[in-house]
Amino acid sequence: MHVDLPEKRYYKIGEVAKAFNVNASLIRFWEGEFDIIKPKKNAKGNRLFTQQDIENFKLIYNLVKERGFTLDGAKQKLKQNPEKAVDNQEIISRLEAVKAELINIKNQLE
């Protein structure tokens, strides 16, 4: 999944939800379900997600939404072999970037 977020240190929950095209409630739910998501909280208690949290959301999104894993299945997959899950996500991200570039070239030729 390609996530379109500007490079910055922290992201608000609304930005993350919009980037993944999901409700903020799902972001909060996944935060509670997956211990790899650890947002900071400001003085008001608002969640501030790091770039690492975004990468972890990509993994979770890929497993649950794109590959159809249950939450328990996704948790097990991340615990059993997190490096492989990361490697697979990187490959998928690169392929999506290539696909987007090819579509862009195709559209320019039409």
BELFEN-V676758 format. One record per pair of residues at least 4 apart in sequence whose C-alpha atoms are under 8 Angstrom apart, sorted by sequence separation. I is the first residue (numbers start at 1). GAP is how many residues later the second one is. D is the distance in whole Angstrom. If there is no record, write none. Layout:
I&GAP&D, I&GAP&D
//
This chain:
11&4&6, 12&4&6, 13&4&6, 14&4&6, 15&4&6, 16&4&6, 17&4&6, 18&4&6, 22&4&7, 23&4&7, 24&4&6, 25&4&6, 26&4&6, 27&4&6, 28&4&6, 29&4&6, 30&4&6, 31&4&7, 41&4&5, 42&4&6, 49&4&6, 50&4&6, 51&4&6, 52&4&6, 53&4&6, 54&4&6, 55&4&7, 56&4&6, 57&4&6, 58&4&6, 59&4&6, 60&4&6, 61&4&5, 62&4&5, 63&4&5, 64&4&5, 65&4&7, 69&4&6, 70&4&6, 71&4&6, 72&4&6, 73&4&6, 74&4&6, 75&4&6, 76&4&6, 77&4&6, 78&4&5, 81&4&7, 82&4&6, 83&4&6, 84&4&6, 85&4&6, 86&4&6, 87&4&6, 88&4&6, 89&4&6, 90&4&6, 91&4&6, 92&4&6, 93&4&6, 94&4&6, 95&4&6, 96&4&6, 97&4&6, 98&4&6, 99&4&6, 100&4&6, 101&4&6, 102&4&6, 103&4&6, 104&4&6, 105&4&6, 106&4&6, 11&5&7, 17&5&5, 18&5&8, 22&5&8, 31&5&8, 41&5&5, 42&5&7, 49&5&7, 60&5&8, 61&5&7, 62&5&6, 63&5&6, 64&5&5, 69&5&6, 77&5&7, 17&6&6, 31&6&5, 41&6&5, 42&6&7, 63&6&5, 64&6&6, 17&7&5, 30&7&8, 31&7&7, 40&7&6, 41&7&6, 64&7&7, 78&7&7, 16&8&8, 39&8&6, 40&8&5, 77&8&7, 17&9&8, 39&9&5, 40&9&6, 5&10&8, 14&10&6, 17&10&7, 39&10&5, 40&10&8, 64&10&7, 13&11&6, 16&11&8, 38&11&7, 39&11&7, 63&11&6, 5&14&7, 13&14&7, 39&14&7, 60&14&7, 4&15&6, 38&15&7, 3&16&6, 37&16&5, 3&17&6, 36&17&8, 37&19&7, 36&20&7, 37&20&8, 59&26&7, 59&27&7, 62&27&8, 59&30&6, 58&31&8, 16&33&8, 12&34&8, 13&34&6, 12&35&6, 13&35&7, 12&36&5, 13&36&7, 11&37&5, 12&37&6, 10&38&5, 11&38&5, 16&38&8, 33&38&8, 10&39&5, 11&39&6, 10&40&5, 9&41&6, 10&41&7, 34&41&7, 9&42&7, 8&43&8, 1&57&7, 1&60&8, 1&61&7, 1&91&7, 2&91&6, 1&92&6, 2&94&7, 1&95&7, 2&95&8
//
